[in-house]
Each structure stands twice: as C-alpha cells, then as structure tokens.
Amino acid sequence: MLETWIAQVKSELGIELEVDTAVLLDLARDAAHGVARPAAPLTTFLVGYAAGRAGGDPQAVAEAARKAQSLALAWAEQQERAAEEPTP
C-alpha cells in the first residue's frame, strides 16, 4: 500500500525521482523518537528541501538524510545525558 501511495503522490507532484522509503522512514523514526514526534515530518521535509537544493538526485537525498539522522541520534544521546545529570 505504501508503494502505491508514494507512486500516486509522485505522479500528482510531477516527481520522477526514485525514493528510498526505508532511508526516509528510518530518519522519521529517529527524529520522532530522538527529538519529538512532530520532528519526523518536519525533518523529512527539510531533508527533501536540502536535497532539492543540492541537485535533487538520489545521492543528494541520501546525504541529506544521513546528516539529519546523525543529528537526530546525537540529539537523543544529548537529551539522555542531560536527563541523567543530577539537578542542583
């Protein structure tokens, strides 16, 4: 069902790019769990925008997703460390 939905959205928006849905779903998961649930759609939007500015090819999408995923994972680690610190 997801593949059909993506195909219809791409058709409606006039997009011919092959989408690596696994990469984007992994990114959305990490942003949702590591930052906040609303970060998932916003982060994937920003990745798409950055990829478009960088040429819009699959490599640009993969690179933007890699950067954002790394940031989301680091954010989660930082939040965990802050939560473990004793409060004065």
PyMOL Python script that loads the backbone (N, CA, C, O; Angstrom):
from pymol import cmd

cmd.read_pdbstr("""\
ATOM      1  N   MET A   1       0.809  -1.183   0.000  1.00  0.00           N
ATOM      2  CA  MET A   1       0.000   0.000   0.000  1.00  0.00           C
ATOM      3  C   MET A   1       0.865   1.264   0.000  1.00  0.00           C
ATOM      4  O   MET A   1       0.550   2.233  -0.691  1.00  0.00           O
ATOM      5  N   LEU A   2       1.953   1.254   0.773  1.00  0.00           N
ATOM      6  CA  LEU A   2       2.810   2.437   0.850  1.00  0.00           C
ATOM      7  C   LEU A   2       3.415   2.762  -0.515  1.00  0.00           C
ATOM      8  O   LEU A   2       3.493   3.927  -0.904  1.00  0.00           O
ATOM      9  N   GLU A   3       3.844   1.725  -1.241  1.00  0.00           N
ATOM     10  CA  GLU A   3       4.434   1.961  -2.559  1.00  0.00           C
ATOM     11  C   GLU A   3       3.428   2.611  -3.510  1.00  0.00           C
ATOM     12  O   GLU A   3       3.777   3.492  -4.296  1.00  0.00           O
ATOM     13  N   THR A   4       2.167   2.159  -3.425  1.00  0.00           N
ATOM     14  CA  THR A   4       1.120   2.730  -4.267  1.00  0.00           C
ATOM     15  C   THR A   4       0.880   4.189  -3.907  1.00  0.00           C
ATOM     16  O   THR A   4       0.728   5.034  -4.789  1.00  0.00           O
ATOM     17  N   TRP A   5       0.846   4.482  -2.611  1.00  0.00           N
ATOM     18  CA  TRP A   5       0.660   5.862  -2.151  1.00  0.00           C
ATOM     19  C   TRP A   5       1.798   6.748  -2.650  1.00  0.00           C
ATOM     20  O   TRP A   5       1.560   7.830  -3.187  1.00  0.00           O
ATOM     21  N   ILE A   6       3.039   6.286  -2.470  1.00  0.00           N
ATOM     22  CA  ILE A   6       4.197   7.076  -2.909  1.00  0.00           C
ATOM     23  C   ILE A   6       4.137   7.312  -4.417  1.00  0.00           C
ATOM     24  O   ILE A   6       4.415   8.418  -4.881  1.00  0.00           O
ATOM     25  N   ALA A   7       3.781   6.293  -5.176  1.00  0.00           N
ATOM     26  CA  ALA A   7       3.680   6.435  -6.632  1.00  0.00           C
ATOM     27  C   ALA A   7       2.621   7.475  -7.000  1.00  0.00           C
ATOM     28  O   ALA A   7       2.837   8.280  -7.905  1.00  0.00           O
ATOM     29  N   GLN A   8       1.486   7.467  -6.314  1.00  0.00           N
ATOM     30  CA  GLN A   8       0.439   8.437  -6.615  1.00  0.00           C
ATOM     31  C   GLN A   8       0.856   9.853  -6.239  1.00  0.00           C
ATOM     32  O   GLN A   8       0.574  10.795  -6.979  1.00  0.00           O
ATOM     33  N   VAL A   9       1.521  10.016  -5.106  1.00  0.00           N
ATOM     34  CA  VAL A   9       1.987  11.344  -4.700  1.00  0.00           C
ATOM     35  C   VAL A   9       3.028  11.854  -5.687  1.00  0.00           C
ATOM     36  O   VAL A   9       2.978  13.011  -6.106  1.00  0.00           O
ATOM     37  N   LYS A  10       3.967  10.995  -6.057  1.00  0.00           N
ATOM     38  CA  LYS A  10       4.985  11.407  -7.033  1.00  0.00           C
ATOM     39  C   LYS A  10       4.343  11.818  -8.350  1.00  0.00           C
ATOM     40  O   LYS A  10       4.750  12.811  -8.954  1.00  0.00           O
ATOM     41  N   SER A  11       3.352  11.073  -8.797  1.00  0.00           N
ATOM     42  CA  SER A  11       2.659  11.404 -10.040  1.00  0.00           C
ATOM     43  C   SER A  11       1.947  12.748  -9.926  1.00  0.00           C
ATOM     44  O   SER A  11       2.041  13.589 -10.820  1.00  0.00           O
ATOM     45  N   GLU A  12       1.242  12.937  -8.827  1.00  0.00           N
ATOM     46  CA  GLU A  12       0.499  14.187  -8.618  1.00  0.00           C
ATOM     47  C   GLU A  12       1.434  15.397  -8.570  1.00  0.00           C
ATOM     48  O   GLU A  12       1.095  16.473  -9.062  1.00  0.00           O
ATOM     49  N   LEU A  13       2.634  15.205  -7.962  1.00  0.00           N
ATOM     50  CA  LEU A  13       3.580  16.313  -7.815  1.00  0.00           C
ATOM     51  C   LEU A  13       4.563  16.424  -8.977  1.00  0.00           C
ATOM     52  O   LEU A  13       5.388  17.337  -9.005  1.00  0.00           O
ATOM     53  N   GLY A  14       4.481  15.506  -9.930  1.00  0.00           N
ATOM     54  CA  GLY A  14       5.376  15.549 -11.081  1.00  0.00           C
ATOM     55  C   GLY A  14       6.809  15.206 -10.727  1.00  0.00           C
ATOM     56  O   GLY A  14       7.745  15.784 -11.279  1.00  0.00           O
ATOM     57  N   ILE A  15       6.984  14.270  -9.813  1.00  0.00           N
ATOM     58  CA  ILE A  15       8.318  13.857  -9.356  1.00  0.00           C
ATOM     59  C   ILE A  15       8.667  12.518  -9.986  1.00  0.00           C
ATOM     60  O   ILE A  15       7.875  11.577  -9.933  1.00  0.00           O
ATOM     61  N   GLU A  16       9.848  12.430 -10.582  1.00  0.00           N
ATOM     62  CA  GLU A  16      10.286  11.182 -11.198  1.00  0.00           C
ATOM     63  C   GLU A  16      11.404  10.502 -10.417  1.00  0.00           C
ATOM     64  O   GLU A  16      11.885   9.444 -10.823  1.00  0.00           O
ATOM     65  N   LEU A  17      11.817  11.083  -9.323  1.00  0.00           N
ATOM     66  CA  LEU A  17      12.906  10.561  -8.504  1.00  0.00           C
ATOM     67  C   LEU A  17      12.509   9.248  -7.849  1.00  0.00           C
ATOM     68  O   LEU A  17      11.404   9.124  -7.320  1.00  0.00           O
ATOM     69  N   GLU A  18      13.407   8.268  -7.882  1.00  0.00           N
ATOM     70  CA  GLU A  18      13.195   7.042  -7.127  1.00  0.00           C
ATOM     71  C   GLU A  18      13.416   7.359  -5.661  1.00  0.00           C
ATOM     72  O   GLU A  18      14.442   7.934  -5.298  1.00  0.00           O
ATOM     73  N   VAL A  19      12.475   6.994  -4.824  1.00  0.00           N
ATOM     74  CA  VAL A  19      12.519   7.318  -3.404  1.00  0.00           C
ATOM     75  C   VAL A  19      12.925   6.089  -2.615  1.00  0.00           C
ATOM     76  O   VAL A  19      12.302   5.035  -2.741  1.00  0.00           O
ATOM     77  N   ASP A  20      13.966   6.216  -1.800  1.00  0.00           N
ATOM     78  CA  ASP A  20      14.373   5.141  -0.899  1.00  0.00           C
ATOM     79  C   ASP A  20      13.552   5.302   0.369  1.00  0.00           C
ATOM     80  O   ASP A  20      13.970   5.979   1.309  1.00  0.00           O
ATOM     81  N   THR A  21      12.403   4.688   0.391  1.00  0.00           N
ATOM     82  CA  THR A  21      11.491   4.874   1.515  1.00  0.00           C
ATOM     83  C   THR A  21      12.084   4.370   2.819  1.00  0.00           C
ATOM     84  O   THR A  21      11.793   4.933   3.875  1.00  0.00           O
ATOM     85  N   ALA A  22      12.902   3.333   2.782  1.00  0.00           N
ATOM     86  CA  ALA A  22      13.499   2.802   4.016  1.00  0.00           C
ATOM     87  C   ALA A  22      14.369   3.858   4.689  1.00  0.00           C
ATOM     88  O   ALA A  22      14.321   4.014   5.909  1.00  0.00           O
ATOM     89  N   VAL A  23      15.156   4.579   3.911  1.00  0.00           N
ATOM     90  CA  VAL A  23      16.024   5.625   4.465  1.00  0.00           C
ATOM     91  C   VAL A  23      15.179   6.723   5.098  1.00  0.00           C
ATOM     92  O   VAL A  23      15.466   7.170   6.209  1.00  0.00           O
ATOM     93  N   LEU A  24      14.147   7.154   4.400  1.00  0.00           N
ATOM     94  CA  LEU A  24      13.311   8.232   4.922  1.00  0.00           C
ATOM     95  C   LEU A  24      12.494   7.786   6.138  1.00  0.00           C
ATOM     96  O   LEU A  24      12.294   8.564   7.070  1.00  0.00           O
ATOM     97  N   LEU A  25      12.025   6.543   6.128  1.00  0.00           N
ATOM     98  CA  LEU A  25      11.286   6.040   7.287  1.00  0.00           C
ATOM     99  C   LEU A  25      12.198   5.879   8.503  1.00  0.00           C
ATOM    100  O   LEU A  25      11.792   6.155   9.632  1.00  0.00           O
ATOM    101  N   ASP A  26      13.426   5.433   8.266  1.00  0.00           N
ATOM    102  CA  ASP A  26      14.386   5.338   9.376  1.00  0.00           C
ATOM    103  C   ASP A  26      14.667   6.721   9.952  1.00  0.00           C
ATOM    104  O   ASP A  26      14.720   6.897  11.170  1.00  0.00           O
ATOM    105  N   LEU A  27      14.845   7.688   9.081  1.00  0.00           N
ATOM    106  CA  LEU A  27      15.071   9.059   9.526  1.00  0.00           C
ATOM    107  C   LEU A  27      13.874   9.571  10.329  1.00  0.00           C
ATOM    108  O   LEU A  27      14.043  10.157  11.398  1.00  0.00           O
ATOM    109  N   ALA A  28      12.679   9.349   9.815  1.00  0.00           N
ATOM    110  CA  ALA A  28      11.474   9.800  10.515  1.00  0.00           C
ATOM    111  C   ALA A  28      11.375   9.142  11.892  1.00  0.00           C
ATOM    112  O   ALA A  28      11.016   9.795  12.872  1.00  0.00           O
ATOM    113  N   ARG A  29      11.690   7.858  11.962  1.00  0.00           N
ATOM    114  CA  ARG A  29      11.656   7.151  13.248  1.00  0.00           C
ATOM    115  C   ARG A  29      12.637   7.765  14.235  1.00  0.00           C
ATOM    116  O   ARG A  29      12.287   8.028  15.386  1.00  0.00           O
ATOM    117  N   ASP A  30      13.869   7.994  13.781  1.00  0.00           N
ATOM    118  CA  ASP A  30      14.890   8.542  14.670  1.00  0.00           C
ATOM    119  C   ASP A  30      14.558   9.964  15.111  1.00  0.00           C
ATOM    120  O   ASP A  30      14.809  10.336  16.257  1.00  0.00           O
ATOM    121  N   ALA A  31      13.998  10.753  14.211  1.00  0.00           N
ATOM    122  CA  ALA A  31      13.598  12.115  14.579  1.00  0.00           C
ATOM    123  C   ALA A  31      12.429  12.078  15.563  1.00  0.00           C
ATOM    124  O   ALA A  31      12.401  12.851  16.521  1.00  0.00           O
ATOM    125  N   ALA A  32      11.471  11.191  15.335  1.00  0.00           N
ATOM    126  CA  ALA A  32      10.308  11.101  16.220  1.00  0.00           C
ATOM    127  C   ALA A  32      10.693  10.627  17.609  1.00  0.00           C
ATOM    128  O   ALA A  32      10.214  11.161  18.610  1.00  0.00           O
ATOM    129  N   HIS A  33      11.559   9.623  17.669  1.00  0.00           N
ATOM    130  CA  HIS A  33      11.919   9.051  18.966  1.00  0.00           C
ATOM    131  C   HIS A  33      13.048   9.813  19.651  1.00  0.00           C
ATOM    132  O   HIS A  33      13.097   9.877  20.880  1.00  0.00           O
ATOM    133  N   GLY A  34      13.954  10.390  18.867  1.00  0.00           N
ATOM    134  CA  GLY A  34      15.099  11.068  19.449  1.00  0.00           C
ATOM    135  C   GLY A  34      14.883  12.535  19.746  1.00  0.00           C
ATOM    136  O   GLY A  34      15.581  13.110  20.581  1.00  0.00           O
ATOM    137  N   VAL A  35      13.928  13.142  19.074  1.00  0.00           N
ATOM    138  CA  VAL A  35      13.677  14.572  19.258  1.00  0.00           C
ATOM    139  C   VAL A  35      12.255  14.748  19.807  1.00  0.00           C
ATOM    140  O   VAL A  35      12.064  15.024  20.992  1.00  0.00           O
ATOM    141  N   ALA A  36      11.284  14.585  18.940  1.00  0.00           N
ATOM    142  CA  ALA A  36       9.864  14.667  19.312  1.00  0.00           C
ATOM    143  C   ALA A  36       9.066  14.174  18.113  1.00  0.00           C
ATOM    144  O   ALA A  36       9.520  14.279  16.974  1.00  0.00           O
ATOM    145  N   ARG A  37       7.884  13.639  18.366  1.00  0.00           N
ATOM    146  CA  ARG A  37       7.081  13.092  17.261  1.00  0.00           C
ATOM    147  C   ARG A  37       6.876  14.085  16.123  1.00  0.00           C
ATOM    148  O   ARG A  37       7.004  13.696  14.962  1.00  0.00           O
ATOM    149  N   PRO A  38       6.565  15.348  16.401  1.00  0.00           N
ATOM    150  CA  PRO A  38       6.371  16.284  15.289  1.00  0.00           C
ATOM    151  C   PRO A  38       7.642  16.543  14.478  1.00  0.00           C
ATOM    152  O   PRO A  38       7.571  17.081  13.373  1.00  0.00           O
ATOM    153  N   ALA A  39       8.795  16.167  15.013  1.00  0.00           N
ATOM    154  CA  ALA A  39      10.045  16.364  14.270  1.00  0.00           C
ATOM    155  C   ALA A  39      10.135  15.460  13.047  1.00  0.00           C
ATOM    156  O   ALA A  39      10.858  15.774  12.102  1.00  0.00           O
ATOM    157  N   ALA A  40       9.414  14.345  13.050  1.00  0.00           N
ATOM    158  CA  ALA A  40       9.516  13.388  11.940  1.00  0.00           C
ATOM    159  C   ALA A  40       9.105  14.004  10.595  1.00  0.00           C
ATOM    160  O   ALA A  40       9.920  14.024   9.673  1.00  0.00           O
ATOM    161  N   PRO A  41       7.884  14.501  10.453  1.00  0.00           N
ATOM    162  CA  PRO A  41       7.528  15.058   9.142  1.00  0.00           C
ATOM    163  C   PRO A  41       8.300  16.327   8.801  1.00  0.00           C
ATOM    164  O   PRO A  41       8.625  16.571   7.639  1.00  0.00           O
ATOM    165  N   LEU A  42       8.588  17.129   9.812  1.00  0.00           N
ATOM    166  CA  LEU A  42       9.329  18.363   9.542  1.00  0.00           C
ATOM    167  C   LEU A  42      10.753  18.064   9.092  1.00  0.00           C
ATOM    168  O   LEU A  42      11.270  18.717   8.186  1.00  0.00           O
ATOM    169  N   THR A  43      11.382  17.088   9.716  1.00  0.00           N
ATOM    170  CA  THR A  43      12.751  16.716   9.345  1.00  0.00           C
ATOM    171  C   THR A  43      12.798  16.139   7.939  1.00  0.00           C
ATOM    172  O   THR A  43      13.689  16.479   7.162  1.00  0.00           O
ATOM    173  N   THR A  44      11.848  15.267   7.602  1.00  0.00           N
ATOM    174  CA  THR A  44      11.862  14.691   6.259  1.00  0.00           C
ATOM    175  C   THR A  44      11.578  15.767   5.207  1.00  0.00           C
ATOM    176  O   THR A  44      12.122  15.712   4.105  1.00  0.00           O
ATOM    177  N   PHE A  45      10.737  16.736   5.538  1.00  0.00           N
ATOM    178  CA  PHE A  45      10.526  17.855   4.619  1.00  0.00           C
ATOM    179  C   PHE A  45      11.832  18.618   4.388  1.00  0.00           C
ATOM    180  O   PHE A  45      12.208  18.905   3.252  1.00  0.00           O
ATOM    181  N   LEU A  46      12.515  18.938   5.492  1.00  0.00           N
ATOM    182  CA  LEU A  46      13.774  19.691   5.378  1.00  0.00           C
ATOM    183  C   LEU A  46      14.825  18.912   4.596  1.00  0.00           C
ATOM    184  O   LEU A  46      15.598  19.500   3.839  1.00  0.00           O
ATOM    185  N   VAL A  47      14.858  17.600   4.772  1.00  0.00           N
ATOM    186  CA  VAL A  47      15.791  16.765   4.007  1.00  0.00           C
ATOM    187  C   VAL A  47      15.454  16.853   2.517  1.00  0.00           C
ATOM    188  O   VAL A  47      16.347  16.993   1.682  1.00  0.00           O
ATOM    189  N   GLY A  48      14.182  16.771   2.194  1.00  0.00           N
ATOM    190  CA  GLY A  48      13.783  16.890   0.793  1.00  0.00           C
ATOM    191  C   GLY A  48      14.145  18.243   0.206  1.00  0.00           C
ATOM    192  O   GLY A  48      14.600  18.339  -0.934  1.00  0.00           O
ATOM    193  N   TYR A  49      13.940  19.271   0.989  1.00  0.00           N
ATOM    194  CA  TYR A  49      14.263  20.623   0.525  1.00  0.00           C
ATOM    195  C   TYR A  49      15.772  20.763   0.301  1.00  0.00           C
ATOM    196  O   TYR A  49      16.212  21.288  -0.722  1.00  0.00           O
ATOM    197  N   ALA A  50      16.556  20.284   1.274  1.00  0.00           N
ATOM    198  CA  ALA A  50      18.017  20.359   1.147  1.00  0.00           C
ATOM    199  C   ALA A  50      18.498  19.539  -0.048  1.00  0.00           C
ATOM    200  O   ALA A  50      19.380  19.970  -0.790  1.00  0.00           O
ATOM    201  N   ALA A  51      17.919  18.370  -0.226  1.00  0.00           N
ATOM    202  CA  ALA A  51      18.314  17.528  -1.357  1.00  0.00           C
ATOM    203  C   ALA A  51      17.981  18.208  -2.687  1.00  0.00           C
ATOM    204  O   ALA A  51      18.763  18.147  -3.636  1.00  0.00           O
ATOM    205  N   GLY A  52      16.829  18.847  -2.746  1.00  0.00           N
ATOM    206  CA  GLY A  52      16.457  19.572  -3.962  1.00  0.00           C
ATOM    207  C   GLY A  52      17.431  20.692  -4.279  1.00  0.00           C
ATOM    208  O   GLY A  52      17.787  20.913  -5.437  1.00  0.00           O
ATOM    209  N   ARG A  53      17.857  21.393  -3.244  1.00  0.00           N
ATOM    210  CA  ARG A  53      18.831  22.473  -3.440  1.00  0.00           C
ATOM    211  C   ARG A  53      20.195  21.951  -3.851  1.00  0.00           C
ATOM    212  O   ARG A  53      20.972  22.660  -4.491  1.00  0.00           O
ATOM    213  N   ALA A  54      20.489  20.691  -3.477  1.00  0.00           N
ATOM    214  CA  ALA A  54      21.789  20.097  -3.785  1.00  0.00           C
ATOM    215  C   ALA A  54      21.764  19.304  -5.092  1.00  0.00           C
ATOM    216  O   ALA A  54      22.697  18.552  -5.370  1.00  0.00           O
ATOM    217  N   GLY A  55      20.734  19.458  -5.879  1.00  0.00           N
ATOM    218  CA  GLY A  55      20.682  18.781  -7.166  1.00  0.00           C
ATOM    219  C   GLY A  55      19.511  17.838  -7.313  1.00  0.00           C
ATOM    220  O   GLY A  55      19.099  17.536  -8.433  1.00  0.00           O
ATOM    221  N   GLY A  56      18.963  17.363  -6.198  1.00  0.00           N
ATOM    222  CA  GLY A  56      17.755  16.559  -6.245  1.00  0.00           C
ATOM    223  C   GLY A  56      17.904  15.124  -6.686  1.00  0.00           C
ATOM    224  O   GLY A  56      16.907  14.436  -6.906  1.00  0.00           O
ATOM    225  N   ASP A  57      19.134  14.659  -6.821  1.00  0.00           N
ATOM    226  CA  ASP A  57      19.303  13.262  -7.226  1.00  0.00           C
ATOM    227  C   ASP A  57      19.288  12.350  -6.001  1.00  0.00           C
ATOM    228  O   ASP A  57      19.335  12.836  -4.872  1.00  0.00           O
ATOM    229  N   PRO A  58      19.223  11.033  -6.210  1.00  0.00           N
ATOM    230  CA  PRO A  58      19.171  10.115  -5.068  1.00  0.00           C
ATOM    231  C   PRO A  58      20.351  10.266  -4.105  1.00  0.00           C
ATOM    232  O   PRO A  58      20.194  10.073  -2.899  1.00  0.00           O
ATOM    233  N   GLN A  59      21.515  10.605  -4.621  1.00  0.00           N
ATOM    234  CA  GLN A  59      22.673  10.794  -3.748  1.00  0.00           C
ATOM    235  C   GLN A  59      22.488  12.003  -2.836  1.00  0.00           C
ATOM    236  O   GLN A  59      22.890  11.977  -1.673  1.00  0.00           O
ATOM    237  N   ALA A  60      21.883  13.056  -3.364  1.00  0.00           N
ATOM    238  CA  ALA A  60      21.625  14.249  -2.542  1.00  0.00           C
ATOM    239  C   ALA A  60      20.626  13.930  -1.438  1.00  0.00           C
ATOM    240  O   ALA A  60      20.764  14.415  -0.315  1.00  0.00           O
ATOM    241  N   VAL A  61      19.620  13.118  -1.752  1.00  0.00           N
ATOM    242  CA  VAL A  61      18.645  12.711  -0.742  1.00  0.00           C
ATOM    243  C   VAL A  61      19.336  11.879   0.333  1.00  0.00           C
ATOM    244  O   VAL A  61      19.140  12.107   1.526  1.00  0.00           O
ATOM    245  N   ALA A  62      20.141  10.917  -0.096  1.00  0.00           N
ATOM    246  CA  ALA A  62      20.834  10.037   0.854  1.00  0.00           C
ATOM    247  C   ALA A  62      21.770  10.833   1.762  1.00  0.00           C
ATOM    248  O   ALA A  62      21.830  10.573   2.964  1.00  0.00           O
ATOM    249  N   GLU A  63      22.490  11.784   1.212  1.00  0.00           N
ATOM    250  CA  GLU A  63      23.427  12.579   2.009  1.00  0.00           C
ATOM    251  C   GLU A  63      22.688  13.473   3.002  1.00  0.00           C
ATOM    252  O   GLU A  63      23.085  13.568   4.163  1.00  0.00           O
ATOM    253  N   ALA A  64      21.630  14.119   2.559  1.00  0.00           N
ATOM    254  CA  ALA A  64      20.857  14.973   3.463  1.00  0.00           C
ATOM    255  C   ALA A  64      20.217  14.123   4.563  1.00  0.00           C
ATOM    256  O   ALA A  64      20.187  14.534   5.723  1.00  0.00           O
ATOM    257  N   ALA A  65      19.712  12.958   4.212  1.00  0.00           N
ATOM    258  CA  ALA A  65      19.103  12.069   5.202  1.00  0.00           C
ATOM    259  C   ALA A  65      20.141  11.588   6.203  1.00  0.00           C
ATOM    260  O   ALA A  65      19.863  11.508   7.399  1.00  0.00           O
ATOM    261  N   ARG A  66      21.343  11.265   5.716  1.00  0.00           N
ATOM    262  CA  ARG A  66      22.414  10.805   6.606  1.00  0.00           C
ATOM    263  C   ARG A  66      22.764  11.881   7.626  1.00  0.00           C
ATOM    264  O   ARG A  66      22.910  11.594   8.814  1.00  0.00           O
ATOM    265  N   LYS A  67      22.896  13.112   7.163  1.00  0.00           N
ATOM    266  CA  LYS A  67      23.227  14.217   8.060  1.00  0.00           C
ATOM    267  C   LYS A  67      22.141  14.433   9.112  1.00  0.00           C
ATOM    268  O   LYS A  67      22.434  14.595  10.297  1.00  0.00           O
ATOM    269  N   ALA A  68      20.893  14.434   8.668  1.00  0.00           N
ATOM    270  CA  ALA A  68      19.783  14.667   9.598  1.00  0.00           C
ATOM    271  C   ALA A  68      19.636  13.506  10.582  1.00  0.00           C
ATOM    272  O   ALA A  68      19.337  13.722  11.757  1.00  0.00           O
ATOM    273  N   GLN A  69      19.843  12.288  10.110  1.00  0.00           N
ATOM    274  CA  GLN A  69      19.737  11.135  11.004  1.00  0.00           C
ATOM    275  C   GLN A  69      20.835  11.178  12.057  1.00  0.00           C
ATOM    276  O   GLN A  69      20.589  10.899  13.230  1.00  0.00           O
ATOM    277  N   SER A  70      22.033  11.524  11.643  1.00  0.00           N
ATOM    278  CA  SER A  70      23.140  11.647  12.581  1.00  0.00           C
ATOM    279  C   SER A  70      22.824  12.703  13.637  1.00  0.00           C
ATOM    280  O   SER A  70      23.093  12.504  14.822  1.00  0.00           O
ATOM    281  N   LEU A  71      22.266  13.799  13.213  1.00  0.00           N
ATOM    282  CA  LEU A  71      21.895  14.866  14.138  1.00  0.00           C
ATOM    283  C   LEU A  71      20.813  14.398  15.112  1.00  0.00           C
ATOM    284  O   LEU A  71      20.900  14.675  16.309  1.00  0.00           O
ATOM    285  N   ALA A  72      19.798  13.693  14.616  1.00  0.00           N
ATOM    286  CA  ALA A  72      18.716  13.209  15.484  1.00  0.00           C
ATOM    287  C   ALA A  72      19.245  12.224  16.522  1.00  0.00           C
ATOM    288  O   ALA A  72      18.837  12.269  17.682  1.00  0.00           O
ATOM    289  N   LEU A  73      20.146  11.339  16.114  1.00  0.00           N
ATOM    290  CA  LEU A  73      20.708  10.372  17.053  1.00  0.00           C
ATOM    291  C   LEU A  73      21.573  11.074  18.102  1.00  0.00           C
ATOM    292  O   LEU A  73      21.526  10.722  19.280  1.00  0.00           O
ATOM    293  N   ALA A  74      22.360  12.060  17.677  1.00  0.00           N
ATOM    294  CA  ALA A  74      23.187  12.816  18.617  1.00  0.00           C
ATOM    295  C   ALA A  74      22.302  13.614  19.572  1.00  0.00           C
ATOM    296  O   ALA A  74      22.612  13.726  20.758  1.00  0.00           O
ATOM    297  N   TRP A  75      21.216  14.162  19.067  1.00  0.00           N
ATOM    298  CA  TRP A  75      20.277  14.917  19.895  1.00  0.00           C
ATOM    299  C   TRP A  75      19.712  14.016  20.991  1.00  0.00           C
ATOM    300  O   TRP A  75      19.637  14.410  22.155  1.00  0.00           O
ATOM    301  N   ALA A  76      19.320  12.810  20.607  1.00  0.00           N
ATOM    302  CA  ALA A  76      18.752  11.862  21.571  1.00  0.00           C
ATOM    303  C   ALA A  76      19.770  11.519  22.657  1.00  0.00           C
ATOM    304  O   ALA A  76      19.432  11.470  23.840  1.00  0.00           O
ATOM    305  N   GLU A  77      21.013  11.285  22.250  1.00  0.00           N
ATOM    306  CA  GLU A  77      22.079  10.995  23.219  1.00  0.00           C
ATOM    307  C   GLU A  77      22.262  12.154  24.189  1.00  0.00           C
ATOM    308  O   GLU A  77      22.376  11.953  25.398  1.00  0.00           O
ATOM    309  N   GLN A  78      22.287  13.353  23.655  1.00  0.00           N
ATOM    310  CA  GLN A  78      22.467  14.549  24.487  1.00  0.00           C
ATOM    311  C   GLN A  78      21.316  14.690  25.478  1.00  0.00           C
ATOM    312  O   GLN A  78      21.536  15.027  26.642  1.00  0.00           O
ATOM    313  N   GLN A  79      20.103  14.438  25.028  1.00  0.00           N
ATOM    314  CA  GLN A  79      18.942  14.538  25.914  1.00  0.00           C
ATOM    315  C   GLN A  79      18.995  13.479  27.015  1.00  0.00           C
ATOM    316  O   GLN A  79      18.627  13.747  28.158  1.00  0.00           O
ATOM    317  N   GLU A  80      19.454  12.274  26.666  1.00  0.00           N
ATOM    318  CA  GLU A  80      19.582  11.212  27.669  1.00  0.00           C
ATOM    319  C   GLU A  80      20.618  11.580  28.715  1.00  0.00           C
ATOM    320  O   GLU A  80      20.390  11.380  29.908  1.00  0.00           O
ATOM    321  N   ARG A  81      21.768  12.121  28.279  1.00  0.00           N
ATOM    322  CA  ARG A  81      22.795  12.531  29.227  1.00  0.00           C
ATOM    323  C   ARG A  81      22.289  13.637  30.135  1.00  0.00           C
ATOM    324  O   ARG A  81      22.546  13.623  31.339  1.00  0.00           O
ATOM    325  N   ALA A  82      21.573  14.588  29.569  1.00  0.00           N
ATOM    326  CA  ALA A  82      21.049  15.696  30.371  1.00  0.00           C
ATOM    327  C   ALA A  82      20.035  15.193  31.400  1.00  0.00           C
ATOM    328  O   ALA A  82      19.965  15.718  32.511  1.00  0.00           O
ATOM    329  N   ALA A  83      19.266  14.195  31.036  1.00  0.00           N
ATOM    330  CA  ALA A  83      18.265  13.662  31.966  1.00  0.00           C
ATOM    331  C   ALA A  83      18.911  12.894  33.109  1.00  0.00           C
ATOM    332  O   ALA A  83      18.344  12.794  34.197  1.00  0.00           O
ATOM    333  N   GLU A  84      20.101  12.349  32.861  1.00  0.00           N
ATOM    334  CA  GLU A  84      20.806  11.580  33.891  1.00  0.00           C
ATOM    335  C   GLU A  84      21.586  12.459  34.850  1.00  0.00           C
ATOM    336  O   GLU A  84      21.951  12.007  35.935  1.00  0.00           O
ATOM    337  N   GLU A  85      21.848  13.698  34.480  1.00  0.00           N
ATOM    338  CA  GLU A  85      22.604  14.607  35.335  1.00  0.00           C
ATOM    339  C   GLU A  85      21.760  14.992  36.544  1.00  0.00           C
ATOM    340  O   GLU A  85      20.565  15.263  36.422  1.00  0.00           O
ATOM    341  N   PRO A  86      22.394  15.013  37.707  1.00  0.00           N
ATOM    342  CA  PRO A  86      21.642  15.417  38.900  1.00  0.00           C
ATOM    343  C   PRO A  86      21.270  16.896  38.806  1.00  0.00           C
ATOM    344  O   PRO A  86      22.037  17.720  38.308  1.00  0.00           O
ATOM    345  N   THR A  87      20.100  17.199  39.288  1.00  0.00           N
ATOM    346  CA  THR A  87      19.670  18.595  39.315  1.00  0.00           C
ATOM    347  C   THR A  87      20.089  19.237  40.632  1.00  0.00           C
ATOM    348  O   THR A  87      19.963  18.626  41.693  1.00  0.00           O
ATOM    349  N   PRO A  88      20.579  20.446  40.563  1.00  0.00           N
ATOM    350  CA  PRO A  88      21.046  21.124  41.794  1.00  0.00           C
ATOM    351  C   PRO A  88      19.925  21.514  42.729  1.00  0.00           C
ATOM    352  O   PRO A  88      20.177  22.086  43.790  1.00  0.00           O
TER     353      PRO A  88
END
""", "prot")
cmd.dss("prot")
cmd.show_as("cartoon", "prot")
cmd.util.cbc("prot")
cmd.orient("prot")
